């Protein structure tokens, strides 16, 4: 990114981009990261099979990794623990069981799950939807609508225990092993 284009960005966009480019690709080798990426891939296989048939697997996985890196960048930007990534994916999974998803909605789903999860788990972090609207060039009203729909979609059930996370990972791991056979 050139300094000219950086100058045209807002302060929030500049800070986020610095964090994002600093962490991009660094989690790729972690088992949790791979498992979460595989889970997102499974969503698309199930809910949007035509898309997955018409895209190279390597390109799709690269796109999923980019979204996961963006979510990790948001967590770091907000000074929230990276361990919330599992909660974000679990909450998104709850939403999907009721609504489904198309590939074009994936980023919005995970962004919304991230916003809602951070608000729920990190009460000490000051959050404003306007900040996310600024960073990702959304209208605040659109983020508000996405947040409301997401909360309705999961029946406002944001609490997730470590036991539920453990079960979620076990199910994902089992699914991944079955798929690789």
N, C-alpha and C positions, 0 to 999 in steps of 0.2 A: 504494500500500500504506500503510495507516495505521500509526501508531506502536504502537498496541495489538497489531496482528497481528505487527509486527516483534518486539515483546517476547516473543511466544510462540515465536519461531523460535530454533533453536540458533545459536551463534556462526558455525559453518560455513555454515548456511543464510543468515544475515544477510549475511555477506561475499560469498557467491556471488551472492545476489540483487542486491546493490549493483553488483557487476561486470557481471552480466547486463544490468541496466537501463541501465548506462552504455554498453554496446556494442551493444545491440539495434538492429538496422536500419542500422548504420553501414557494413557491408560490402556491402549490397545492390547497389551499383552496380559493384563490382569484377568483372572478367571471370572470374576464378577462382571466385569465390563463385557467380556465375550458372551457370557450367559445372558445378560440383559439384552445385548444386541441380537442374539439368537431369538430371544422371546419376542422382540419387536418384529423380527423377520417372520416368525410364526403368525403373528397377528395379520400381517399382510398376505401371507399364504392363505389364511383362512377367510379373511374378510374381503380381500381384493385379489383373487387368484388370476384374473386376466392381466393385471399389472405385473405380477411376479413372473408370469409366463413370457412377457414381452420385454423384459429387461435382463441384462447380464447380472448374474448373482454378485460378481465382484463390484459392479457399479451400485447395486442396491445396498450391499453391506457397507460400502464407502459412504453412501448417503446416510445410513443409519448411524454409523460412527460419527459422522459430522454432527448429527442432531444430538447424540449423546455428549459429544465434546461441548456443544453449545449449552446443554443443560448443566454440565459440570462447570462451565464458565459462569453461568448464572449463579450457581451455588457459591463459587468462589467470590464473585462480584458482590454478592449479598452477605458474605462472610458466614454462610451457613455450612454445616458439616457435609462433606461429600457423601457420607453414609446415607443422606436423605435420598440419594439416587434410587435406591431400592424401594423406598416408600413411594417415590414419584411413579415408578413403573408399576408398582402394585396398585396404586390408586387409578392409574390409567387403565390397567387391566380390568378393574372393577367396572369402570365406565364402559369399556368395550364389550363386556359381556351383555350389557343391556342395549347398546346402540350400534356396535360395529364401527368400521372405519374404512375410508378409502385412502390410498397413498398420499393424496394431496392434502389430507387433513392431519397427517401424522405430526408435523411440527407444531401445529396449533394445539393439538391434544396434549403433547408433552410439555409445551410452554405453559398451558393452563394448569396442568397437573403440578408443574413445578411451582407456579405462583401460589396455588392453593395449599400445597404441601408445606412450603416455607412459612406461609402465614399461620398454618396450624401448629407446626412443630417448633418454630422459632419465634416465640412471642416477643422476644427482645429485639428482633431485627425490624427496623422501621421499613414498611413496605408501602409503596404507592403504585397503583397500576399505571399512572402517568409515566413513571420511570421506564417500565417495560414498553409502553407505547412509544416512547422516545427512542429507546434502543432498537426496537424491531420495526419501527415505522408503521405502527398500528394506530387506529383511533382508540382513545381511552374507552369510549362507549362500546367498541367491539370487544375489547378485553373484558370489560364488565359483563357483557352478554355471554362470552365464552366461559367466564368464571361461574356465572349463575347457572348456565346449562350443565356445566360439569358437576357442580354441587348437587343439582337436582338428579343428574344421572347416576350419582353414587349414593343417593339418599342422605347426603350430608354426613356419611360415615367415613370419617378421615382417620380415626384411630386404628392403628395397626400395631399389633404386638410383635415382639421379636420372634415369638413362636410362629406367628402367621408368615413373617418374612422367611423364616427357616423352611416352612412347608412350601411356600411359593417357590423358593430356590430348588427345593427337592423335586417339585413337579416339573420345573423348567429343565432341570438336569436330566430327569427321566425322559422328557420329551426330546431333548437333544440327542440322547443316546439312541432312542428308537429311530430318530430321523437319520442318524449316521449309519445305521445298519443296512 
